[in-house]
């Protein structure tokens, strides 16, 4: 299972999800605090900020799973997305 389809499938694999969710919780919380903490404390979170806040958690999850996927497939296919 290589390439982009393989990566998308790995996003819902339980072993990769577990690690990805842990990374997203820690890194996402740090990013949220840095980028949105003052706005949250001042009650100035609008729709755009909440979307951005969601991305603060989503992106670390995607990156974590990508790293795991790449690590598992490095020996099989050097060009994981091609």
N, CA, C and O atoms as a Tinker XYZ file with bonds, in Angstrom:
   328  protein
     1  N      0.852000   -1.174000    0.000000    73     2
     2  CA     0.000000    0.000000    0.000000    64     1     3
     3  C      0.897000    1.237000    0.000000    63     2     4     5
     4  O      1.357000    1.673000    1.055000    81     3
     5  N      1.141000    1.790000   -1.163000    73     3     6
     6  CA     1.994000    2.971000   -1.274000    64     5     7
     7  C      1.252000    4.081000   -1.994000    63     6     8     9
     8  O      0.142000    3.892000   -2.492000    81     7
     9  N      1.874000    5.215000   -2.036000    73     7    10
    10  CA     1.303000    6.350000   -2.751000    64     9    11
    11  C      0.292000    7.103000   -1.912000    63    10    12    13
    12  O      0.118000    6.840000   -0.722000    81    11
    13  N     -0.355000    8.026000   -2.547000    73    11    14
    14  CA    -1.297000    8.904000   -1.868000    64    13    15
    15  C     -2.484000    8.137000   -1.283000    63    14    16    17
    16  O     -2.929000    8.445000   -0.177000    81    15
    17  N     -2.997000    7.153000   -2.003000    73    15    18
    18  CA    -4.105000    6.346000   -1.500000    64    17    19
    19  C     -3.696000    5.610000   -0.224000    63    18    20    21
    20  O     -4.467000    5.520000    0.732000    81    19
    21  N     -2.477000    5.088000   -0.229000    73    19    22
    22  CA    -1.968000    4.413000    0.966000    64    21    23
    23  C     -1.896000    5.353000    2.154000    63    22    24    25
    24  O     -2.231000    4.974000    3.276000    81    23
    25  N     -1.461000    6.569000    1.910000    73    23    26
    26  CA    -1.410000    7.569000    2.983000    64    25    27
    27  C     -2.802000    7.860000    3.512000    63    26    28    29
    28  O     -3.001000    7.899000    4.726000    81    27
    29  N     -3.772000    8.065000    2.627000    73    27    30
    30  CA    -5.138000    8.344000    3.073000    64    29    31
    31  C     -5.688000    7.186000    3.902000    63    30    32    33
    32  O     -6.384000    7.409000    4.893000    81    31
    33  N     -5.384000    5.959000    3.505000    73    31    34
    34  CA    -5.825000    4.795000    4.277000    64    33    35
    35  C     -5.165000    4.761000    5.646000    63    34    36    37
    36  O     -5.781000    4.362000    6.634000    81    35
    37  N     -3.915000    5.181000    5.695000    73    35    38
    38  CA    -3.201000    5.156000    6.974000    64    37    39
    39  C     -3.763000    6.160000    7.973000    63    38    40    41
    40  O     -3.546000    6.015000    9.176000    81    39
    41  N     -4.486000    7.180000    7.495000    73    39    42
    42  CA    -5.072000    8.177000    8.397000    64    41    43
    43  C     -6.077000    7.575000    9.365000    63    42    44    45
    44  O     -6.345000    8.154000   10.418000    81    43
    45  N     -6.641000    6.412000    9.019000    73    43    46
    46  CA    -7.631000    5.780000    9.885000    64    45    47
    47  C     -7.174000    4.428000   10.433000    63    46    48    49
    48  O     -7.976000    3.689000   11.003000    81    47
    49  N     -5.891000    4.100000   10.263000    73    47    50
    50  CA    -5.372000    2.866000   10.847000    64    49    51
    51  C     -5.217000    3.070000   12.354000    63    50    52    53
    52  O     -4.573000    4.030000   12.779000    81    51
    53  N     -5.790000    2.192000   13.160000    73    51    54
    54  CA    -5.781000    2.393000   14.617000    64    53    55
    55  C     -4.395000    2.628000   15.222000    63    54    56    57
    56  O     -4.252000    3.476000   16.103000    81    55
    57  N     -3.376000    1.900000   14.772000    73    55    58
    58  CA    -2.049000    2.082000   15.366000    64    57    59
    59  C     -1.475000    3.460000   15.039000    63    58    60    61
    60  O     -0.825000    4.073000   15.885000    81    59
    61  N     -1.705000    3.943000   13.841000    73    59    62
    62  CA    -1.219000    5.268000   13.462000    64    61    63
    63  C     -2.091000    6.368000   14.065000    63    62    64    65
    64  O     -1.589000    7.432000   14.428000    81    63
    65  N     -3.375000    6.117000   14.170000    73    63    66
    66  CA    -4.283000    7.104000   14.757000    64    65    67
    67  C     -3.915000    7.376000   16.214000    63    66    68    69
    68  O     -3.938000    8.522000   16.663000    81    67
    69  N     -3.579000    6.328000   16.940000    73    67    70
    70  CA    -3.257000    6.485000   18.360000    64    69    71
    71  C     -2.107000    7.467000   18.559000    63    70    72    73
    72  O     -2.204000    8.405000   19.351000    81    71
    73  N     -1.026000    7.238000   17.834000    73    71    74
    74  CA     0.127000    8.135000   17.945000    64    73    75
    75  C     -0.212000    9.517000   17.410000    63    74    76    77
    76  O      0.138000   10.528000   18.021000    81    75
    77  N     -0.887000    9.562000   16.281000    73    75    78
    78  CA    -1.244000   10.838000   15.672000    64    77    79
    79  C     -2.115000   11.695000   16.570000    63    78    80    81
    80  O     -1.938000   12.911000   16.634000    81    79
    81  N     -3.054000   11.069000   17.262000    73    79    82
    82  CA    -3.931000   11.819000   18.156000    64    81    83
    83  C     -3.173000   12.359000   19.366000    63    82    84    85
    84  O     -3.444000   13.465000   19.836000    81    83
    85  N     -2.231000   11.579000   19.860000    73    83    86
    86  CA    -1.415000   12.047000   20.987000    64    85    87
    87  C     -0.573000   13.254000   20.570000    63    86    88    89
    88  O     -0.494000   14.249000   21.290000    81    87
    89  N      0.049000   13.150000   19.406000    73    87    90
    90  CA     0.862000   14.261000   18.897000    64    89    91
    91  C     -0.017000   15.487000   18.668000    63    90    92    93
    92  O      0.351000   16.599000   19.047000    81    91
    93  N     -1.169000   15.283000   18.054000    73    91    94
    94  CA    -2.073000   16.402000   17.771000    64    93    95
    95  C     -2.541000   17.078000   19.060000    63    94    96    97
    96  O     -2.666000   18.301000   19.110000    81    95
    97  N     -2.799000   16.289000   20.097000    73    95    98
    98  CA    -3.253000   16.865000   21.361000    64    97    99
    99  C     -2.186000   17.767000   21.973000    63    98   100   101
   100  O     -2.483000   18.870000   22.433000    81    99
   101  N     -0.950000   17.295000   21.975000    73    99   102
   102  CA     0.127000   18.074000   22.599000    64   101   103
   103  C      0.515000   19.266000   21.723000    63   102   104   105
   104  O      0.486000   20.411000   22.174000    81   103
   105  N      0.876000   18.991000   20.478000    73   103   106
   106  CA     1.337000   20.060000   19.585000    64   105   107
   107  C      0.202000   21.034000   19.283000    63   106   108   109
   108  O      0.413000   22.246000   19.265000    81   107
   109  N     -0.992000   20.513000   19.047000    73   107   110
   110  CA    -2.134000   21.373000   18.757000    64   109   111
   111  C     -2.464000   22.314000   19.896000    63   110   112   113
   112  O     -2.812000   23.474000   19.674000    81   111
   113  N     -2.352000   21.808000   21.130000    73   111   114
   114  CA    -2.629000   22.662000   22.283000    64   113   115
   115  C     -1.599000   23.776000   22.417000    63   114   116   117
   116  O     -1.939000   24.915000   22.737000    81   115
   117  N     -0.338000   23.436000   22.171000    73   115   118
   118  CA     0.712000   24.469000   22.212000    64   117   119
   119  C      0.452000   25.517000   21.130000    63   118   120   121
   120  O      0.512000   26.716000   21.402000    81   119
   121  N      0.166000   25.075000   19.912000    73   119   122
   122  CA    -0.112000   26.012000   18.821000    64   121   123
   123  C     -1.351000   26.854000   19.116000    63   122   124   125
   124  O     -1.372000   28.058000   18.858000    81   123
   125  N     -2.382000   26.208000   19.660000    73   123   126
   126  CA    -3.613000   26.939000   19.993000    64   125   127
   127  C     -3.322000   28.029000   21.018000    63   126   128   129
   128  O     -3.773000   29.166000   20.875000    81   127
   129  N     -2.568000   27.673000   22.047000    73   127   130
   130  CA    -2.260000   28.650000   23.099000    64   129   131
   131  C     -1.459000   29.822000   22.547000    63   130   132   133
   132  O     -1.720000   30.976000   22.889000    81   131
   133  N     -0.488000   29.526000   21.696000    73   131   134
   134  CA     0.337000   30.587000   21.119000    64   133   135
   135  C     -0.483000   31.485000   20.186000    63   134   136   137
   136  O     -0.431000   32.712000   20.277000    81   135
   137  N     -1.238000   30.848000   19.293000    73   135   138
   138  CA    -1.931000   31.608000   18.247000    64   137   139
   139  C     -3.278000   32.195000   18.663000    63   138   140   141
   140  O     -3.687000   33.227000   18.130000    81   139
   141  N     -3.973000   31.557000   19.604000    73   139   142
   142  CA    -5.340000   31.974000   19.911000    64   141   143
   143  C     -5.598000   32.224000   21.393000    63   142   144   145
   144  O     -6.692000   32.646000   21.768000    81   143
   145  N     -4.610000   31.968000   22.229000    73   143   146
   146  CA    -4.795000   32.149000   23.665000    64   145   147
   147  C     -5.303000   33.529000   24.047000    63   146   148   149
   148  O     -6.303000   33.638000   24.756000    81   147
   149  N     -4.633000   34.592000   23.593000    73   147   150
   150  CA    -5.111000   35.936000   23.950000    64   149   151
   151  C     -6.538000   36.214000   23.464000    63   150   152   153
   152  O     -7.335000   36.811000   24.188000    81   151
   153  N     -6.856000   35.788000   22.252000    73   151   154
   154  CA    -8.212000   36.020000   21.726000    64   153   155
   155  C     -9.244000   35.232000   22.532000    63   154   156   157
   156  O    -10.344000   35.727000   22.776000    81   155
   157  N     -8.903000   34.026000   22.943000    73   155   158
   158  CA    -9.817000   33.233000   23.748000    64   157   159
   159  C    -10.054000   33.901000   25.104000    63   158   160   161
   160  O    -11.190000   33.997000   25.568000    81   159
   161  N     -8.991000   34.352000   25.719000    73   159   162
   162  CA    -9.113000   34.988000   27.034000    64   161   163
   163  C     -9.900000   36.301000   26.957000    63   162   164   165
   164  O    -10.579000   36.676000   27.913000    81   163
   165  N     -9.809000   36.988000   25.835000    73   163   166
   166  CA   -10.529000   38.252000   25.650000    64   165   167
   167  C    -11.915000   38.048000   25.029000    63   166   168   169
   168  O    -12.632000   39.007000   24.748000    81   167
   169  N    -12.273000   36.777000   24.824000    73   167   170
   170  CA   -13.567000   36.415000   24.219000    64   169   171
   171  C    -13.746000   37.030000   22.834000    63   170   172   173
   172  O    -14.810000   37.548000   22.497000    81   171
   173  N    -12.686000   36.962000   22.051000    73   171   174
   174  CA   -12.720000   37.511000   20.699000    64   173   175
   175  C    -12.534000   36.415000   19.640000    63   174   176   177
   176  O    -12.011000   36.677000   18.557000    81   175
   177  N    -12.956000   35.214000   19.953000    73   175   178
   178  CA   -12.853000   34.107000   19.006000    64   177   179
   179  C    -14.035000   34.176000   18.042000    63   178   180   181
   180  O    -15.185000   33.989000   18.438000    81   179
   181  N    -13.738000   34.445000   16.779000    73   179   182
   182  CA   -14.790000   34.451000   15.771000    64   181   183
   183  C    -14.700000   33.156000   14.963000    63   182   184   185
   184  O    -13.877000   32.286000   15.250000    81   183
   185  N    -15.549000   33.046000   13.961000    73   183   186
   186  CA   -15.600000   31.815000   13.162000    64   185   187
   187  C    -14.254000   31.494000   12.512000    63   186   188   189
   188  O    -13.819000   30.343000   12.523000    81   187
   189  N    -13.601000   32.499000   11.951000    73   187   190
   190  CA   -12.306000   32.286000   11.301000    64   189   191
   191  C    -11.252000   31.796000   12.267000    63   190   192   193
   192  O    -10.436000   30.941000   11.920000    81   191
   193  N    -11.261000   32.331000   13.485000    73   191   194
   194  CA   -10.297000   31.879000   14.496000    64   193   195
   195  C    -10.569000   30.441000   14.904000    63   194   196   197
   196  O     -9.625000   29.681000   15.121000    81   195
   197  N    -11.845000   30.044000   15.015000    73   195   198
   198  CA   -12.156000   28.673000   15.387000    64   197   199
   199  C    -11.736000   27.697000   14.286000    63   198   200   201
   200  O    -11.282000   26.590000   14.576000    81   199
   201  N    -11.884000   28.101000   13.046000    73   199   202
   202  CA   -11.415000   27.253000   11.941000    64   201   203
   203  C     -9.905000   27.105000   12.020000    63   202   204   205
   204  O     -9.377000   26.002000   11.888000    81   203
   205  N     -9.220000   28.201000   12.233000    73   203   206
   206  CA    -7.769000   28.172000   12.379000    64   205   207
   207  C     -7.355000   27.327000   13.587000    63   206   208   209
   208  O     -6.357000   26.609000   13.532000    81   207
   209  N     -8.108000   27.413000   14.650000    73   207   210
   210  CA    -7.823000   26.614000   15.842000    64   209   211
   211  C     -7.952000   25.119000   15.528000    63   210   212   213
   212  O     -7.137000   24.310000   15.973000    81   211
   213  N     -8.970000   24.769000   14.768000    73   211   214
   214  CA    -9.130000   23.366000   14.362000    64   213   215
   215  C     -7.945000   22.876000   13.547000    63   214   216   217
   216  O     -7.492000   21.743000   13.707000    81   215
   217  N     -7.453000   23.733000   12.680000    73   215   218
   218  CA    -6.287000   23.377000   11.880000    64   217   219
   219  C     -5.032000   23.217000   12.743000    63   218   220   221
   220  O     -4.113000   22.482000   12.384000    81   219
   221  N     -5.007000   23.910000   13.877000    73   219   222
   222  CA    -3.878000   23.774000   14.799000    64   221   223
   223  C     -3.773000   22.351000   15.330000    63   222   224   225
   224  O     -2.694000   21.916000   15.732000    81   223
   225  N     -4.878000   21.631000   15.334000    73   223   226
   226  CA    -4.876000   20.227000   15.756000    64   225   227
   227  C     -4.805000   19.274000   14.561000    63   226   228   229
   228  O     -4.160000   18.228000   14.636000    81   227
   229  N     -5.457000   19.632000   13.478000    73   227   230
   230  CA    -5.492000   18.751000   12.308000    64   229   231
   231  C     -4.124000   18.591000   11.663000    63   230   232   233
   232  O     -3.724000   17.474000   11.334000    81   231
   233  N     -3.408000   19.678000   11.480000    73   231   234
   234  CA    -2.118000   19.613000   10.776000    64   233   235
   235  C     -1.099000   18.740000   11.517000    63   234   236   237
   236  O     -0.444000   17.921000   10.871000    81   235
   237  N     -0.933000   18.871000   12.830000    73   235   238
   238  CA     0.003000   17.960000   13.505000    64   237   239
   239  C     -0.398000   16.484000   13.373000    63   238   240   241
   240  O      0.462000   15.610000   13.268000    81   239
   241  N     -1.706000   16.215000   13.377000    73   239   242
   242  CA    -2.168000   14.835000   13.175000    64   241   243
   243  C     -1.748000   14.318000   11.805000    63   242   244   245
   244  O     -1.204000   13.220000   11.685000    81   243
   245  N     -2.006000   15.117000   10.773000    73   243   246
   246  CA    -1.658000   14.715000    9.410000    64   245   247
   247  C     -0.150000   14.513000    9.253000    63   246   248   249
   248  O      0.286000   13.562000    8.605000    81   247
   249  N      0.632000   15.394000    9.839000    73   247   250
   250  CA     2.093000   15.294000    9.742000    64   249   251
   251  C      2.592000   14.061000   10.490000    63   250   252   253
   252  O      3.482000   13.361000   10.009000    81   251
   253  N      2.026000   13.795000   11.656000    73   251   254
   254  CA     2.437000   12.628000   12.426000    64   253   255
   255  C      2.154000   11.332000   11.664000    63   254   256   257
   256  O      3.015000   10.456000   11.573000    81   255
   257  N      0.956000   11.219000   11.127000    73   255   258
   258  CA     0.608000   10.013000   10.374000    64   257   259
   259  C      1.476000    9.904000    9.121000    63   258   260   261
   260  O      1.891000    8.806000    8.750000    81   259
   261  N      1.752000   11.024000    8.473000    73   259   262
   262  CA     2.624000   10.992000    7.298000    64   261   263
   263  C      4.008000   10.465000    7.672000    63   262   264   265
   264  O      4.580000    9.656000    6.943000    81   263
   265  N      4.540000   10.914000    8.788000    73   263   266
   266  CA     5.841000   10.428000    9.233000    64   265   267
   267  C      5.834000    8.931000    9.506000    63   266   268   269
   268  O      6.769000    8.219000    9.139000    81   267
   269  N      4.784000    8.467000   10.147000    73   267   270
   270  CA     4.673000    7.028000   10.418000    64   269   271
   271  C      4.539000    6.239000    9.119000    63   270   272   273
   272  O      5.181000    5.204000    8.939000    81   271
   273  N      3.709000    6.735000    8.230000    73   271   274
   274  CA     3.486000    6.065000    6.944000    64   273   275
   275  C      4.781000    6.007000    6.138000    63   274   276   277
   276  O      5.131000    4.963000    5.589000    81   275
   277  N      5.483000    7.123000    6.073000    73   275   278
   278  CA     6.737000    7.181000    5.331000    64   277   279
   279  C      7.767000    6.238000    5.934000    63   278   280   281
   280  O      8.484000    5.545000    5.212000    81   279
   281  N      7.838000    6.216000    7.249000    73   279   282
   282  CA     8.782000    5.342000    7.936000    64   281   283
   283  C      8.507000    3.873000    7.621000    63   282   284   285
   284  O      9.442000    3.101000    7.409000    81   283
   285  N      7.258000    3.488000    7.588000    73   283   286
   286  CA     6.905000    2.090000    7.311000    64   285   287
   287  C      7.118000    1.715000    5.853000    63   286   288   289
   288  O      7.313000    0.540000    5.543000    81   287
   289  N      7.084000    2.687000    4.956000    73   287   290
   290  CA     7.162000    2.390000    3.533000    64   289   291
   291  C      8.466000    2.820000    2.878000    63   290   292   293
   292  O      8.586000    2.731000    1.656000    81   291
   293  N      9.440000    3.280000    3.639000    73   291   294
   294  CA    10.686000    3.778000    3.065000    64   293   295
   295  C     11.414000    2.705000    2.270000    63   294   296   297
   296  O     11.900000    2.978000    1.173000    81   295
   297  N     11.498000    1.505000    2.794000    73   295   298
   298  CA    12.210000    0.440000    2.094000    64   297   299
   299  C     11.490000   -0.075000    0.879000    63   298   300   301
   300  O     12.119000   -0.630000   -0.022000    81   299
   301  N     10.190000    0.093000    0.831000    73   299   302
   302  CA     9.386000   -0.446000   -0.265000    64   301   303
   303  C      9.340000    0.462000   -1.475000    63   302   304   305
   304  O      9.396000    0.004000   -2.616000    81   303
   305  N      9.237000    1.772000   -1.210000    73   303   306
   306  CA     9.055000    2.712000   -2.315000    64   305   307
   307  C      9.612000    4.067000   -1.899000    63   306   308   309
   308  O      9.060000    4.716000   -1.011000    81   307
   309  N     10.683000    4.494000   -2.523000    73   307   310
   310  CA    11.332000    5.750000   -2.158000    64   309   311
   311  C     10.465000    6.959000   -2.471000    63   310   312   313
   312  O     10.584000    7.973000   -1.784000    81   311
   313  N      9.612000    6.899000   -3.462000    73   311   314
   314  CA     8.761000    8.017000   -3.846000    64   313   315
   315  C      7.338000    7.707000   -3.376000    63   314   316   317
   316  O      6.532000    7.173000   -4.137000    81   315
   317  N      7.033000    8.045000   -2.121000    73   315   318
   318  CA     5.767000    7.645000   -1.506000    64   317   319
   319  C      4.532000    8.271000   -2.129000    63   318   320   321
   320  O      3.435000    7.735000   -1.975000    81   319
   321  N      4.676000    9.380000   -2.823000    73   319   322
   322  CA     3.496000   10.027000   -3.386000    64   321   323
   323  C      3.505000    9.983000   -4.913000    63   322   324   325
   324  O      2.777000   10.739000   -5.557000    81   323
   325  N      4.299000    9.128000   -5.481000    73   323   326
   326  CA     4.364000    9.123000   -6.935000    64   325   327
   327  C      4.031000    7.906000   -7.600000    63   326   328
   328  O      4.068000    7.843000   -8.829000    81   327
